[in-house]
């Protein structure tokens, strides 16, 4: 059966730091099939029109998070966006709020630094020489499961107005992952994350616009995670002020 072909003009931002003084747009005529996603159009350009085009992708299944980019001005997972939902003219750019490394590839170093700072891993109560299984109730899993679905696609950072205006803001994905581990019954690292998570560059910088949750392809809802962390932090403050003897011993999150 023949496929329905749609001729589209795909305008792609190009930038090679080794030879270009400024980014510029290049337009390609792409014969798109009806069932294609935006990523397929880029693959066609790479394979048939311009081998020099650079972009990230891996799974083509909305799992790895590699192919996040701006499509017609919106942060989008390009393997999750069907061509049929766009007009005949399409503009593709790298994600906002990140330095451009080359073409559609952004420099993620700042995000990695912020993610590392919130200690996005389980800090156990004790360490064991041999692996052990920790029993967890379904109700305990439910508390953090939603926030475990983050694929680090960075769409939330591109959509967030605070990330755009405050360079040191930790950002939605990292704060949501901190909340995920704080809610895990196997973890005692909440106090080890407080200096970063509860700082002015952490949860209190969030203005609760909610754009991060709107663009999340996995329905993680980082905006809700940040607000829940704010509530918990406020409770901790008043509890510590009124009943200081109840505060847990500070954990550094370091192991020897």
Buried (B, 14 or more C-beta within 10 A) or exposed (E): EEEEEBEBEBBBBBBEEEEEEEBEEBEBEBEBBEEBBBBBBBBBBBEEEEEEBBBBBEEBEBEBBBBBBBBBEBBBBBBBBEBEEBEEEBBBBBBBBBEBBBBBBBEBEBBEEBBEBBBBEEBBEEEEEEEEEEEEEEEBEEBBEBBBBBBBBBBBBBBBEBBEEBEEBBBBBBBBBBBBBBBBBBBBBBBBBBEBBBBEBBBBBBEEEBBBBBBBBBEBBBBBBBBBBBEBBEEBEEEEEEEEEEEEEEBEBEEE
